[in-house]
Amino acid sequence: MPRGRVSEDEVLYRCVRRQYIEVVNGGAWLSSLAFSDPRFRPSVDRAMLRNSDPKQTQVDESDAVVSMIAVEVRGIGTVVQRSEKGNAVLRRAVDVEPVPLPNNPAHAEIYGTPEFATKGVFKKLSLALAQIARWEILPPDLR
């Protein structure tokens, strides 16, 4: 099993609960809340370790699954902490690393360097992730 760095071309899957999908003009829109995480490290699965089958990431039949490519995640350039005057004071590099779990060897986490310290700065990452995510599986009521 690949343990080192997640390669640039790797596909990443994220399971999304139905409550984080909005329907607007007949289309499905992903809320940035789909990437919420109390530790500011959203979990994803490495598709190659899930046999490139997004159903293996789906927890419940009512869940959606989205995908992203690691190079797109690393290319997010909108995570900037600003001073009260609006000046950029700290830019965060975004990366993804393998964090295998006993019950999920495909598990990885998206994180910032330096680490995200506030919800406000982390929300910028969540918004950017929602923008680059592509639908792999939609919930049954939206198919």
N, C-alpha and C positions, 0 to 999 in steps of 0.2 A: 504494500500500500504506500503511495506517495506521501511522505511526511513533511518534506521540505516546503519551500516556498510554493505558493499557488501560482501556476504559470499564467502569463498574460492572457492567453487565449482560452482559459478555463471558463466554462459556463457554471454559474452559481444559481441554485434554486432557493426560493423563499416561500414558505407556506404562508398564506394570507387568509385570515378569518373573514367570513362574509361581511361582518360589520364594518370592515375597513374599505369596502368597495362602494362607491357612489354611482348611481345611474343618472346620467345627464343626457338628455336628447337621445335616448335609446342606446347610448354607449356606456361602457364600464370604465370608471375612473378610479385609480388607486389613490387612497388617502396616504399622506405621509405618516399617519399613525400606524400604518402597516409595518413600519420599521422601528417602532418604539422598543426600547429596551432599558430597564432600570440601571444597567451598568454602562449604557451608551456603547454597546457592542452587539449590534444586530446579528443574529444567527442566520447562517445560510448552509446549504448542502452543496458539496462539490458534485456536480452532475456526473462526472466520470466515475465516481464511486457509488453512484445510484443507477448505474447502467444506462445513463442518459435517459432515464425514465422519471419524469416529474411526478408520476403517481406514487413513487416511493417516498417522496417528500411530503405528500398530502397526508395530513393527520386524520381528517374527517371528510367524508364525501361532499359535505357542504363547503369545504375550503377551496380556495383558488391556489394556484402556484404561479409565481412569476420567475423570470430568469433575467440575469445580467451577466455580462462578461467581465472578468477580473480587470482587464485593462480599462474598461469604462468606469469601474468603481475607483480605481487608482487615479483616473483622470479627472475626478470631480475637483473643480477648482473654486468652489463657492463657500468653502468652510473657512471663514475668516472671522475672528473675534475683533470687535471694534471698540474703541474708547467711547466715552460719552459724547465726544465731539464728532464721532463718525470716522475717525482715522483707524486704519487697519493696524492692530497692535500685535496680532499673532495669527499666523497662517498654520493650518493643520494639514499635514499630508494624510491621505486616506489610503488604507491598505487592507488586505484580507489575509488571514493566516489560518492554517489548519489547527483545529482544536478538537481532535477526535474524542468521542465519548464512548464509554463501554457499549452502549446500545445504539450508537450511531457513529461509525468510523468516518462518515462523509462530512461530519459537522465542521464548520469553519465559522470565523467571526470577522466582521468588518469593524475596523477601529481607526482612531485618529492618533497621530503622533505630533505633538504631545497629546495625551489623552484628553477627551472632552470632559470639561469640569462643570458645565452648566447646561440646563435644558435648552436654553436659547440658542447656544452655539450648535448643540447636537441636532436641533430641529432643522438647521440648514442642511446637514447631511441627510436627514430623513426626507426632506423635500427633494433633494437631488437624486436620491435613490429611487423615489417614486417616479421621477421623470425618466430615468433610464430603464426602468423595469419593463419587460415585455410579458404579455400573457402567455402562459403555457397551458393552464387549465383554468377555466372559468367555473364558478359555482353552477349547479344544475339550473337554477332559475334564470341565469343569464346566457346560457348556451343557445 
